[in-house]
Amino acid sequence: MSAVYRRASTVEAAPMQSETILFNPATKGFCVLNASAALVWNSLESPQSASALADQLVRAFSGVSLEQAQSDVQSVLDEFRSLSLVELQS
């Protein structure tokens, strides 16, 4: 069974032009997301697996292979976890 990720409940998000800004009050850290990372964040409105997120990335961005999407999504999720922006759902 693959891991399911969810947003950390305390993180706040705000759109800014073509990007999204996240603020984590626990760490007092900000994170600016590009379009693909913002898609991952927005998709995590409900808990999802990395493979489901990669499928959404492929559908949203033309020319992105599933293999590249899987790699990119895992990188984004790893970075989100290191910044305490997402958690593994238990």
N, C-alpha and C positions, 0 to 999 in steps of 0.2 A: 504494500500500500504506500502511495507516495505522500510526502508531507503536505500538509495544508497550512497555508499562511493566512494571517489576518493582521489588520492594522492594529497598532498599539492604541488603546482607547484614549490616551491623553494627547495624542498628536493632533495638531491643528493644521489645516491646509487652506491656502488662498491662491486663486488663479492670478497670474500676472502676465498679460499679453499672451505669448505662445508658451509660457512656462507655468509651473506650479511651484509655490514655495511652501515648505513644510516647517513647522516649528514644534520642537519637542520641549515642553516646559520642564520636564524632569532633568534634562541635560542643558537646557537653555541654548540648544543648538538649532540652527537654521539649515535647510537643505533646499537647493534650487534644482528642480527636475526639468529635464528636457522633455520633448513630446513623448518619446517611447517610455521613459521612466514614469511620466505622468499617467500614461495609459495603464501601466502596471498598478500604480497607486490607486487610480480611480476604479480599476477592476476589483481591487481588494475591498471595496465597499461591502462585499460579502466574501467570506473565506474561500480561497481557491488554491489549487495545486499549481506548481510551476508549469506543468504541461498544459493545463487549461489556459494559463496566462500566455504561454508561448503561442498557442493556437489563436488567441485574440490578437496578438502582435502581428502574426502572419496575415490575418484578415484586414488589419487596419493599415498596414504599410506595404505598398506594392514593392515587389522585388526582394522581399526578405524571405529567405528559405526557413523551413522549420528548424533545421539544425542551427542556423545563426540565431533565430529567435529563442531557442532553448538555452543557448549559451548566454545571450544577452539578458534574458529574464533571470537566469540563475545568478549572474553577476549583480544585477540590480537587487535581487532579494538578499544576497549576501551583504551588500552594502547597506541596505535598509536594516538588516539585523544588527550589523556592527554599530549602527547609529541608534539602535533601540526604537526604530520606527515601525517595525513589524515583529510579530511573534509567531512561533509555531502554535497551531491550535492543538489543544490537548483533548 
